[in-house]
Amino acid sequence: MNELWAALGKDLLLQWRTRTQAVAVFVFGAAALLLFSFASGPAAELLRRQAAGFLWLGLMLCSTLALADSFQSESEQRAMEALLLLPASARALYYGKALANWVQLALLGVALVPLMVVLYDAGTRRVVPLFGVILLGSAGLSAPGTLYAGMTAQMRARQTLLPLLLFPLVVPVLLSSVKATSLILTGDPMGQARSWTTLLAAFDLIYWSLCGVVFPKVVEE
Amino acid sequence: MSTDDRVRPSAGPLPYALSALGVGLLLWGSIWGLFFAPRETFMGDVQRIMYIHVPTAWNAMLALTFAFGCALLSLWQGGWRWDARLEGGLEVGVLLSTLLCMQGSIWAKPTWGVWWDWDPRLTTTAVLVFAFAGILVLRRMVEDPGRRAVWSAVATVVAFVDVPIVYFSVKWWNSLHQMQSSPATVSSAFHWPLRINAFGILFLMSGLIALRTRVAAYRLRGELAPPPEPLPAGVPSAAAFAAAGLQPVALSGQIQGGWEFVIAAYTVSAVVLIGYTASVYMRYRKERARAAAEDAGVAA
């Protein structure tokens, strides 16, 4: 457990020191949200209905940028090999990195919400459930994303390969997050948001355990 | 990656025999299904696409399951043999799934009136094509054979586990829009062309996987071979898819015509299968010749 905290602390510190990059990713996401509205036209009703989808697509596009760079410092100086020499398990390193990525993506998602409210007029008073869905959805992106980022970190084509591997995989996360967010934003007369959120939590559980099991194989030489 | 370090591509006529048997069965089943099987009451002639579509679906899933098995064995048992088989299974599985989407699309147009429907099986197959095609791209991009073996095996395991999750999420997502109809009861008159084609594709697929595995094994052998000793001057260097179809929509009457879609589906299937078989055979010839040249160079 101490190994995990140490790894998480290291990754959070790294992210804090490269916060300029996180800001750049946020600006990219904001630009994406702005551009999405051009795809559907200025009809307010239509935009409000599609707001949840746009928010999650924006976050997904941002996530590839954030994730692709998350192993940058490890691969640049061959620091991954040094980390593996430490008396810490590869699994702890993975969970530390995945948790740090989760924090970053969740903050990014929360930061994009005000933009969504302003641009698409999709406000809600149910802020706690909305942030809960963002938390669960970004967990579903960060677990497989960290696994594939670890794989593609040393490759030249990582900006292409990471989304190519990740996007088909996270279709269930995208579907359930969009569905739950949309129900929260546009009203939920049948009370379905809860079941979609439960489903999302189940996906998260599967991804977090499966990716943790296979990650040591990825970094072992 | 320690149990066997030498890669020995298998030889022998087995892949050719399997492929030939498969093609023969496919011709037999398709001719039966196209010209001798009775017309289906509701869907008319369009239903004949099923005789190629459903067997493709079964075998695509089988090929990817085979790849999953190879990935597990490659990870936990090691050995280049499983890595080569993984590549064979993956590529043939992706090919059959792509073909499956094309056939499903051609079938959907006359029956549903659209080229694409967000049916869970169709959508899952499309997601699956992208997921596994991404792994094939990954294999192309990683140059170190050891890493390539582990990474593509890990990605295959994760993607395979993801398939049912995608299926159920799309199903629940879509069920809010439309309800699925109950499956049609299939008369035995329709069974035989289906079964013959299923075995036809099974044999052809096994032959193709075997041949493609050899291509992968030859490539691995070339990569793992120790660097050749310098040759004396003057000697040239020698090293130079899902049964989306059995789900009828509520139709007011029989679909008239539709032969153009049947012909399109069978032509696409034939072109894809023949083209792929030819490409695997050419690659096999090339890799074998290259390996033979290398051996000759080492012997000299």
Interface residues (C-beta under 8 A of the other chain):
Chain A: P144 L147 Y148 M151 T152 M155 A157 L161 L164 L165 F167 P168 L169 V171 P172 L175 S176 K179 L199 F203 I206 L210 C211 V214 K217 V218 E220 E221
Chain B: L75 V127 L128 F130 A131 G134 I135 V137 L138 M141 V142 G146 V150 W151 A153 V154 A155 V157 V158 A159 V161 D162 I165 V166 F168 S169 V170 W172 W173
